[in-house]
Amino acid sequence: VLVSAIGQAATSLCSAAVVAFGHETLENGRKVPTQNMLVLGGASALALVLGQYPYLYLTVAFIQMLKAFSPAYMVVFLSCMGVEYPSRRVIFCVLGLSICTAVASAGEVNFNLIGVLFMAGAS
């Protein structure tokens, strides 16, 4: 969690420096409702916390294999939300990646459903 917090702090400091040196203004930031910022901040914090728990239940190698499913999550969510519909090429690439990842992780000895659910929640 400390490494993630350091990353968030570095982003905040760099953003403040860009505004302080006049390269960007805060006008567009004031147009975003506070409620939207709170939801995004809460979702980011939840993802950071949930991303740490799989390490308690799963092996590092298996977690890395599960991270390879992230493109599949994104394609499904973007399609369901109506943001972007993938081309056939993207669907086949993501499907191939997912199948190969599933085959590689099928032999996991230390499979734990709770760890997998934490990993899915963090994604």
C-alpha positions in Angstrom: 0.0 0.0 0.0 2.9 2.3 0.7 4.2 2.1 -2.8 0.8 2.9 -4.2 0.5 5.9 -1.8 3.9 7.2 -2.9 2.7 7.0 -6.6 -0.4 8.9 -5.7 1.6 11.5 -3.8 4.1 11.9 -6.7 1.1 12.5 -9.1 -0.3 15.1 -6.8 3.0 16.9 -6.5 3.7 16.9 -10.3 0.1 18.2 -11.0 0.6 21.0 -8.5 3.9 21.9 -10.1 2.4 22.0 -13.6 -0.3 24.4 -12.3 2.1 26.5 -10.3 4.4 27.1 -13.3 1.4 28.1 -15.4 1.5 25.2 -17.9 -2.1 24.3 -17.0 -5.1 26.0 -15.4 -7.7 24.8 -12.9 -10.7 26.0 -14.9 -11.6 22.6 -16.3 -11.2 21.0 -13.0 -13.8 23.3 -11.4 -16.3 22.1 -14.0 -16.3 18.5 -12.7 -18.8 18.0 -9.9 -17.5 17.2 -6.5 -19.6 14.0 -6.3 -17.9 12.7 -9.5 -14.5 13.3 -8.0 -15.5 11.5 -4.8 -16.7 8.5 -6.7 -13.5 8.3 -8.8 -11.3 8.8 -5.7 -13.2 6.1 -3.8 -13.0 3.7 -6.7 -9.2 4.3 -7.0 -8.7 3.7 -3.3 -10.8 0.6 -3.4 -8.8 -0.8 -6.4 -5.5 -0.1 -4.5 -6.7 -1.9 -1.4 -8.3 -4.8 -3.2 -5.1 -5.2 -5.3 -3.1 -6.0 -2.2 -5.3 -8.8 -0.8 -4.7 -11.4 -3.5 -1.1 -11.7 -2.4 -2.3 -13.2 0.9 -4.2 -16.0 -0.9 -2.4 -16.6 -4.2 1.1 -17.1 -5.5 2.8 -14.2 -7.3 3.0 -16.2 -10.5 -0.7 -16.9 -10.5 -1.5 -13.3 -9.8 0.6 -12.2 -12.8 -1.3 -14.7 -15.0 -4.6 -13.3 -13.7 -3.4 -9.8 -14.6 -3.2 -10.9 -18.2 -7.0 -11.0 -18.2 -7.2 -7.2 -17.8 -7.7 -6.5 -21.5 -10.6 -9.0 -21.5 -12.3 -7.1 -18.6 -11.8 -3.8 -20.4 -13.3 -5.0 -23.7 -16.3 -6.5 -21.9 -16.9 -3.4 -19.7 -16.5 -0.9 -22.6 -18.9 -2.9 -24.7 -21.5 -3.3 -21.9 -21.3 0.5 -21.1 -21.7 1.4 -24.8 -18.4 3.4 -24.8 -16.7 1.5 -27.5 -17.4 -1.7 -29.5 -14.4 -3.8 -30.3 -13.6 -4.8 -33.9 -13.3 -8.5 -34.8 -9.6 -8.3 -34.7 -9.6 -6.9 -31.1 -12.1 -9.6 -30.1 -9.9 -12.4 -31.5 -6.7 -11.0 -30.0 -8.3 -10.7 -26.6 -9.9 -14.1 -26.9 -6.6 -15.7 -27.8 -4.9 -14.0 -24.9 -7.6 -15.1 -22.5 -7.5 -18.7 -23.7 -3.7 -19.0 -23.5 -3.8 -17.4 -20.0 -6.5 -19.8 -18.9 -4.5 -22.8 -20.2 -1.4 -21.5 -18.4 -3.2 -21.0 -15.1 -5.2 -24.2 -15.2 -2.6 -26.2 -13.3 -2.4 -23.8 -10.3 -2.0 -25.9 -7.2 -2.8 -23.1 -4.7 -6.0 -21.9 -6.3 -8.1 -19.9 -3.8 -11.5 -18.5 -4.9 -11.3 -15.6 -2.4 -8.0 -14.5 -3.8 -9.4 -14.7 -7.4 -12.4 -12.6 -6.3 -10.2 -10.0 -4.8 -8.1 -9.9 -8.0 -11.3 -9.5 -10.1 -12.5 -6.7 -7.7 -9.2 -4.9 -8.1 -9.4 -5.0 -11.9 
